[in-house]
């Protein structure tokens, strides 16, 4: 007689089969805690179910699991269940507490986070990939450990069984530990801006004001012409004041339309500037996983679209969540994969064989697409003529740094933005190096236009300048011998004049 056990029953059976459940290693006393008013320990949290999230803030998979953790926090808000983020940095830039605090603010994380120095906690717990989730029972034993996305149901079942089991034993804490989460106050008009795009006549630009969940249209001088979106996080079409976005990133200005990579809605939105309306043209609002059925735009799920360009009536989309480039055909309303096998790495070759790693920036030059391939700290090229993928710069998932020179020897660190001057030069927002880099494709040379040194910012030929340094810039766009830089963690737009090598802030303001 066949029968199917429910997930909770399977969890309970697994618990019973444990003969020796490993005790959870204690947190090192010297490690820094963020987003909480007090340091925590396994001993202090006795009687609680503890959910550990091993994450690093560059990782798209880690971003995907944050909404699941938020659902857990909401469901068990009155129960002795606590989520703790263990930030085990991949990139050097990610290891600094100030940078992690910015990531906490950007992703509106509500739970405590411990800074895992030199991945000591990671190694103690035997984590194997980002993200790894560990569940600790109220007596301090590890009962669950799993890497990857899509764990919400299993996690909730595990927590339910633990709460039920330890309530019967009388071992649950009577009072849930109280958490106080200090907030980083942002006094800027912008909040973690993402990407920028110029109108065809270069007289205006649009900007994704990501954490304000809106798109701004400004004159070249920075005067606001349109605010698109109510500011409320959501997925809602309609008139500009009522439309809703969810941390949009890439924008593509095309005549009287703007196309938006609405990243955390997993959707592509179309802004009609003439009729002042927003419409979803691709994506279901739910993240795509595996066995995707491609077809009509609104019937096809997407996965964290991060940037996009238009070419011959198609949108080419840097689909960060699946490590691929997808297209959306504007004429026939169709979504399909253009390049990338879906495996995460740096592999050249045919469109179907090539591998990318969280592509996050895209630009069009000389019948080719150039990509900022962030997780391999690389710059990649897709040639429309040969239908081949090649690497301009970049070596692997764990090879990064700040090194100029020949493109095959140069090093970047998690670049997110890229553009070109139409004449053979690429400009890269080298995000985790807090730098703007230039690639001369003809000479095959990489050089730094702006690079951060301590609290100063240094430009070519000037070692003594003292200007506010860039802080994780997410995008850079070329227009009229100037570079417009989205200085994300400083909540600013900066303008670098290539002729006189000066860097100035561009005030985003309302028209008087």
matplotlib code that plots the C-alpha trace (Angstrom):
import matplotlib.pyplot as plt

x = [0.0, 1.5, 1.3, 2.9, 4.3, 3.9, 7.0, 6.6, 6.4, 9.6, 11.3, 10.1, 11.4, 14.8, 15.0, 14.3, 17.0, 19.7, 21.9, 24.5, 23.4, 26.4, 26.5, 26.5, 29.9, 29.8, 30.2, 33.7, 33.5, 35.6, 33.6, 31.5, 27.7, 25.6, 21.9, 21.4, 21.8, 23.7, 26.2, 24.6, 25.7, 24.4, 24.2, 22.3, 19.8, 19.1, 15.4, 15.2, 15.2, 18.1, 18.2, 21.7, 22.0, 25.6, 25.7, 27.8, 26.2, 27.4, 25.7, 22.4, 21.4, 21.8, 19.6, 17.0, 16.7, 16.3, 12.5, 12.2, 13.9, 11.6, 8.6, 10.1, 10.6, 7.0, 5.4, 7.3, 7.4, 5.7, 7.6, 11.1, 12.6, 15.5, 17.2, 20.9, 22.9, 26.5, 28.3, 31.2, 32.7, 33.7, 35.3, 37.8, 35.5, 32.7, 34.6, 34.4, 31.7, 30.8, 30.1, 28.1, 26.0, 25.2, 24.1, 21.9, 20.3, 20.0, 18.3, 16.3, 17.5, 15.8, 17.8, 21.2, 24.3, 27.7, 30.8, 32.6, 36.3, 38.4, 35.4, 36.0, 32.4, 31.9, 34.6, 33.4, 30.0, 31.2, 29.3, 29.7, 28.3, 26.4, 23.8, 24.0, 21.2, 21.7, 19.0, 19.9, 17.5, 16.6, 19.2, 22.0, 22.3, 22.5, 19.4, 19.4, 22.0, 21.4, 22.9, 21.1, 17.7, 14.1, 14.3, 11.3, 8.9, 11.5, 12.7, 9.2, 8.4, 11.7, 10.9, 7.3, 8.5, 11.1, 8.6, 6.1, 8.7, 10.4, 7.2, 6.1, 9.5, 9.0, 12.4, 11.3, 12.2, 9.2, 10.4, 11.7, 14.9, 14.2, 16.1, 16.8, 17.9, 19.6, 18.8, 21.2, 19.5, 19.9, 19.4, 20.0, 17.2, 18.3, 18.5, 21.0, 20.6, 21.3, 21.6, 21.4, 20.6, 20.6, 17.8, 18.8, 19.4, 21.5, 19.5, 17.9, 18.6, 16.6, 17.8, 16.7, 16.4, 16.4, 15.6, 13.0, 11.3, 11.0, 12.4, 13.5, 13.7, 16.0, 17.5, 21.2, 21.7, 19.9, 16.5, 13.7, 11.2, 9.3, 9.0, 7.7, 6.4, 4.7, 7.8, 5.9, 7.4, 5.2, 4.3, 1.6, 1.0, -0.8, -0.3, 3.0, 2.0, 0.3, 2.8, 5.0, 8.5, 10.7, 14.3, 14.7, 18.2, 18.8, 17.1, 17.1, 15.9, 14.4, 12.7, 9.4, 9.8, 11.9, 12.5, 13.2, 14.8, 12.6, 15.0, 13.2, 9.9, 11.6, 10.0, 10.6, 8.5, 7.8, 7.4, 5.3, 6.5, 3.9, 0.8, 2.5, 1.8, 3.7, 3.1, 4.7, 5.8, 7.7, 7.8, 5.1, 6.3, 7.6, 11.2, 12.1, 13.8, 14.2, 12.4, 11.3, 8.7, 9.6, 7.1, 4.9, 6.4, 3.9, 3.7, 7.4, 9.0, 12.3, 15.1, 16.6, 17.1, 19.9, 20.5, 19.3, 19.9, 17.8, 19.1, 17.0, 13.7, 14.9, 15.8, 19.0, 18.7, 21.5, 19.6, 21.8, 19.7, 20.3, 23.8, 22.6, 21.6, 18.0, 16.1, 12.6, 11.3, 9.4, 7.6, 6.3, 6.2, 8.5, 11.1, 14.0, 17.6, 20.2, 23.5, 24.7, 24.2, 23.1, 26.1, 28.0, 31.6, 33.8, 33.7, 34.0, 32.7, 29.3, 26.3, 24.8, 28.1, 29.3, 29.1, 28.6, 28.5, 25.9, 26.1, 25.1, 26.0, 25.5, 26.5, 26.3, 29.4, 30.4, 27.8, 28.8, 27.5, 30.0, 29.2, 30.2, 30.3, 30.4, 31.0, 34.1, 35.2, 35.3, 34.5, 33.0, 32.0, 29.3, 29.9, 26.7, 28.5, 30.4, 27.9, 30.8, 31.5, 35.0, 36.7, 38.3, 39.4, 38.8, 40.0, 37.6, 35.2, 37.8, 40.4, 40.0, 41.9, 42.9, 45.5, 46.0, 47.8, 47.1, 43.6, 44.5, 46.6, 44.3, 42.1, 38.7, 36.6, 32.9, 32.1, 28.5, 28.3, 29.7, 29.3, 31.3, 32.2, 31.4, 35.0, 36.5, 36.8, 34.8, 34.2, 33.6, 32.1, 34.5, 32.2, 34.1, 37.3, 35.4, 36.8, 36.1, 38.3, 38.8, 39.5, 41.1, 40.0, 42.4, 45.4, 44.1, 44.9, 43.1, 43.7, 42.1, 40.4, 39.3, 40.5, 40.0, 43.0, 42.1, 39.7, 40.9, 40.1, 43.0, 42.9, 45.4, 48.2, 47.0, 48.2, 47.1, 43.4, 41.0, 37.5, 34.7, 35.7, 33.4, 31.6, 30.6, 29.5, 26.9, 27.0, 28.8, 27.6, 29.4, 27.9, 29.7, 33.2, 31.8, 31.2, 28.0, 28.6, 26.0, 27.8, 25.5, 26.5, 27.0, 23.5, 24.9, 25.3, 28.8, 30.2, 33.8, 35.0, 37.4, 39.0, 40.0, 40.0, 37.6, 34.9, 31.8, 28.5, 25.4, 22.6, 19.3, 16.6, 13.2, 12.7, 12.3]
y = [0.0, 3.3, 6.4, 9.8, 11.3, 15.1, 17.2, 17.7, 14.0, 13.5, 16.1, 14.4, 11.0, 12.5, 14.0, 10.5, 9.0, 11.3, 9.3, 12.0, 15.5, 17.9, 20.8, 24.2, 25.9, 29.1, 32.5, 34.0, 36.6, 39.2, 39.2, 42.4, 42.3, 44.6, 45.5, 44.6, 46.3, 43.5, 40.7, 37.3, 33.7, 30.2, 30.0, 33.3, 32.0, 28.7, 27.9, 29.5, 28.0, 29.7, 30.0, 30.9, 32.4, 32.2, 35.0, 37.5, 40.6, 40.3, 37.0, 36.9, 33.6, 35.2, 38.1, 35.6, 34.0, 37.2, 37.4, 33.8, 34.8, 37.8, 35.5, 33.3, 36.4, 37.5, 34.0, 33.4, 37.0, 35.9, 32.6, 32.0, 31.9, 34.1, 34.6, 35.5, 36.5, 35.3, 37.5, 35.4, 37.7, 36.5, 39.7, 41.9, 44.9, 42.9, 42.2, 45.8, 46.3, 49.7, 48.1, 45.3, 47.9, 49.6, 46.2, 45.7, 49.0, 48.5, 45.1, 46.3, 43.3, 43.2, 40.5, 40.6, 40.0, 38.9, 39.7, 36.4, 37.3, 35.2, 32.9, 31.3, 30.6, 29.4, 26.8, 25.8, 25.0, 23.4, 25.7, 24.7, 27.6, 30.9, 30.9, 28.0, 27.8, 26.1, 25.5, 25.0, 23.5, 25.1, 22.9, 24.1, 21.2, 21.5, 19.7, 21.2, 22.3, 23.0, 25.3, 27.1, 28.7, 27.3, 26.1, 28.0, 25.1, 22.8, 25.5, 26.2, 22.5, 22.1, 25.1, 23.9, 20.5, 22.0, 24.3, 21.5, 19.1, 21.4, 23.0, 19.4, 19.1, 22.4, 23.5, 26.6, 30.1, 31.8, 35.2, 35.7, 37.7, 41.4, 42.8, 46.4, 47.2, 50.6, 52.2, 54.0, 57.3, 58.4, 62.2, 62.2, 62.6, 59.4, 56.0, 53.5, 54.6, 51.8, 52.6, 55.5, 55.8, 58.8, 59.8, 59.5, 63.3, 63.2, 66.1, 64.0, 60.9, 58.4, 57.0, 54.0, 55.4, 51.8, 51.9, 54.6, 52.2, 54.8, 56.0, 59.6, 61.5, 64.5, 67.1, 66.9, 69.5, 67.3, 69.0, 66.5, 66.3, 63.2, 61.0, 57.6, 55.4, 56.1, 55.0, 52.0, 48.6, 46.5, 45.5, 47.8, 49.2, 52.4, 56.1, 57.5, 58.5, 55.1, 52.7, 50.5, 49.0, 46.8, 47.9, 48.5, 48.5, 48.7, 51.4, 51.9, 55.2, 54.8, 57.8, 58.1, 54.9, 53.7, 50.1, 49.0, 45.9, 45.8, 43.5, 42.3, 42.1, 39.8, 41.8, 44.1, 47.3, 49.7, 53.4, 55.4, 59.0, 60.3, 58.7, 58.7, 55.1, 52.1, 48.6, 45.2, 43.6, 40.6, 38.5, 37.1, 38.8, 35.4, 34.3, 31.8, 28.6, 25.6, 24.1, 27.5, 27.6, 30.5, 32.4, 35.5, 38.2, 38.2, 34.4, 33.9, 34.1, 36.0, 35.9, 39.2, 41.1, 43.6, 45.6, 45.9, 47.5, 47.7, 46.5, 45.9, 45.8, 43.4, 44.0, 42.2, 41.5, 40.7, 38.0, 37.9, 35.3, 32.6, 33.7, 34.3, 36.9, 36.7, 38.6, 40.1, 40.7, 44.0, 43.2, 39.7, 39.8, 36.8, 35.9, 33.5, 32.7, 34.4, 33.3, 31.2, 27.7, 28.7, 27.3, 29.9, 30.4, 32.1, 29.9, 31.2, 29.6, 29.3, 31.1, 27.9, 26.6, 29.9, 30.4, 33.7, 34.6, 37.1, 39.5, 42.9, 45.5, 45.5, 47.9, 47.8, 48.6, 47.6, 44.9, 43.3, 43.2, 43.9, 42.7, 43.5, 39.9, 40.6, 37.3, 36.5, 40.1, 40.0, 41.9, 39.7, 40.1, 38.6, 39.0, 39.1, 38.2, 35.1, 34.2, 33.6, 34.7, 35.8, 37.3, 40.7, 40.5, 38.2, 34.8, 33.1, 33.2, 33.8, 35.8, 39.6, 42.7, 46.1, 45.9, 48.0, 47.0, 44.6, 43.3, 39.7, 40.6, 43.3, 42.6, 44.0, 43.4, 42.7, 45.3, 46.2, 48.9, 49.3, 51.8, 53.0, 56.1, 54.6, 54.8, 51.7, 52.6, 51.0, 52.5, 50.2, 50.9, 48.7, 48.5, 46.8, 48.6, 51.9, 52.9, 53.8, 52.0, 52.5, 49.7, 50.7, 47.9, 48.8, 48.9, 46.1, 48.2, 48.8, 52.0, 53.7, 57.0, 57.3, 55.1, 55.3, 55.7, 55.8, 58.8, 60.6, 60.0, 59.9, 60.6, 60.4, 62.9, 64.1, 62.4, 65.0, 65.6, 65.5, 64.7, 62.5, 59.0, 56.8, 54.1, 51.0, 52.8, 50.6, 52.3, 54.7, 56.2, 58.3, 61.5, 64.4, 63.7, 63.2, 60.2, 60.1, 57.9, 56.3, 56.5, 54.0, 54.0, 57.7, 58.2, 60.5, 61.1, 62.2, 63.7, 63.1, 65.4, 63.4, 66.5, 68.3, 65.2, 66.8, 65.1, 66.9, 66.1, 66.5, 67.8, 66.1, 68.7, 69.9, 72.6, 76.0]
z = [0.0, -1.1, 0.9, 1.1, 4.3, 4.8, 5.0, 8.8, 9.4, 7.4, 9.5, 12.8, 11.5, 10.7, 14.2, 15.7, 13.5, 14.9, 17.3, 17.8, 17.0, 16.9, 19.3, 17.7, 18.0, 20.1, 18.4, 18.9, 21.7, 19.8, 16.6, 15.8, 15.9, 13.7, 13.7, 17.3, 20.6, 22.3, 21.5, 21.3, 22.0, 21.7, 25.5, 25.8, 23.2, 25.0, 24.7, 21.3, 17.8, 16.0, 12.2, 10.9, 7.4, 6.1, 3.4, 1.6, 0.3, -3.3, -3.8, -5.9, -4.2, -0.8, -2.0, -3.1, 0.3, 2.2, 1.5, 2.9, 6.1, 6.4, 6.1, 8.9, 11.1, 10.5, 11.1, 14.3, 15.6, 18.9, 19.2, 20.6, 17.1, 16.0, 12.7, 12.7, 9.6, 9.6, 7.1, 5.7, 3.0, -0.4, -1.6, 0.3, 0.1, 1.8, 4.9, 6.4, 9.0, 7.5, 4.1, 5.7, 7.5, 4.2, 2.8, 5.9, 5.2, 1.5, 1.9, 4.9, 7.0, 10.4, 12.1, 13.9, 11.8, 13.0, 11.0, 10.4, 10.4, 8.1, 7.8, 11.1, 11.9, 8.4, 8.9, 12.4, 11.0, 7.8, 5.5, 1.9, -0.2, -0.2, 1.2, 3.8, 6.3, 9.7, 12.3, 16.0, 18.4, 21.8, 23.5, 21.2, 18.8, 15.0, 13.4, 9.9, 7.4, 3.7, 1.0, -1.8, -2.4, -2.2, 1.4, 2.9, 3.3, 4.8, 7.2, 8.4, 8.9, 10.8, 13.0, 13.6, 14.7, 17.0, 18.7, 19.2, 20.5, 22.9, 24.1, 25.2, 27.0, 28.7, 27.2, 25.2, 26.5, 28.1, 27.0, 23.5, 23.6, 22.7, 19.7, 19.0, 15.5, 15.0, 11.7, 9.3, 8.6, 5.0, 4.7, 0.9, -1.7, -3.4, -1.6, -3.0, -6.6, -9.1, -12.8, -15.2, -18.9, -21.3, -23.8, -27.5, -27.7, -24.5, -23.0, -20.3, -18.3, -16.3, -13.0, -10.9, -7.3, -6.1, -2.5, -3.0, -5.5, -8.2, -11.5, -12.0, -15.3, -15.1, -17.4, -18.0, -15.3, -12.7, -12.6, -12.0, -14.9, -13.8, -10.7, -11.7, -8.8, -5.5, -3.5, -2.1, -2.7, -4.9, -8.4, -9.7, -13.2, -14.1, -13.8, -12.6, -9.1, -8.4, -10.0, -7.8, -8.2, -6.0, -5.9, -9.7, -11.2, -15.0, -17.1, -20.8, -22.3, -25.8, -27.4, -25.5, -23.6, -20.7, -20.0, -16.5, -15.0, -11.9, -10.1, -7.0, -8.8, -11.3, -14.1, -17.0, -16.9, -19.7, -18.9, -21.5, -21.1, -23.5, -21.8, -18.4, -17.6, -16.4, -17.8, -17.0, -20.2, -19.0, -15.8, -13.5, -10.3, -9.1, -9.3, -12.0, -10.9, -13.1, -16.2, -17.3, -20.0, -22.3, -24.4, -24.0, -21.8, -18.9, -18.9, -18.4, -15.0, -14.7, -12.1, -10.9, -14.2, -13.4, -16.6, -20.1, -23.5, -26.7, -30.0, -33.2, -31.4, -28.7, -25.1, -24.1, -20.4, -17.9, -16.0, -12.9, -11.1, -13.8, -14.9, -18.4, -21.1, -22.1, -24.7, -24.9, -28.4, -28.3, -31.6, -30.9, -27.1, -26.6, -24.0, -24.6, -23.6, -25.8, -24.1, -21.2, -20.1, -16.6, -14.9, -12.8, -14.0, -16.6, -19.8, -23.3, -26.5, -28.3, -27.0, -25.5, -24.0, -22.4, -18.7, -16.9, -13.2, -12.2, -15.2, -13.8, -16.4, -20.2, -23.1, -26.9, -29.1, -32.6, -33.0, -29.7, -26.2, -23.4, -19.9, -16.4, -15.2, -11.5, -9.6, -11.8, -11.6, -15.4, -18.6, -21.2, -24.9, -27.0, -30.8, -32.8, -36.0, -34.7, -32.0, -29.7, -26.1, -25.2, -22.1, -22.2, -18.6, -15.7, -14.5, -12.1, -9.3, -6.6, -8.6, -8.1, -7.2, -8.5, -11.2, -14.4, -17.5, -20.3, -20.3, -19.9, -16.7, -15.2, -12.2, -11.2, -8.1, -8.6, -11.3, -11.7, -14.4, -17.9, -20.8, -23.9, -25.8, -29.2, -30.2, -28.7, -25.0, -22.3, -18.9, -15.9, -12.5, -10.6, -7.7, -4.9, -5.8, -5.4, -8.7, -12.3, -14.8, -18.5, -21.1, -24.4, -26.6, -29.4, -27.2, -24.9, -21.9, -18.6, -16.6, -13.5, -14.0, -10.4, -7.6, -3.8, -1.5, 2.2, 2.6, -0.5, -4.1, -6.6, -10.3, -13.0, -12.5, -9.1, -6.0, -3.5, -4.3, -1.4, -2.8, -1.4, -2.5, -4.5, -2.4, -4.3, -7.5, -9.4, -12.8, -15.1, -18.4, -21.0, -22.5, -24.1, -22.8, -19.3, -17.2, -15.1, -12.1, -9.9, -6.5, -4.7, -1.1, -1.1, -2.5, -5.2, -8.9, -9.7, -12.9, -14.0, -16.8, -19.0, -20.4, -17.2, -14.9, -12.4, -10.3, -9.1, -7.5, -9.6, -7.5, -8.3, -7.6, -8.5, -11.2, -9.6]

ax = plt.figure().add_subplot(projection="3d")
ax.plot(x, y, z, "-o")
ax.set_aspect("equal")
plt.show()
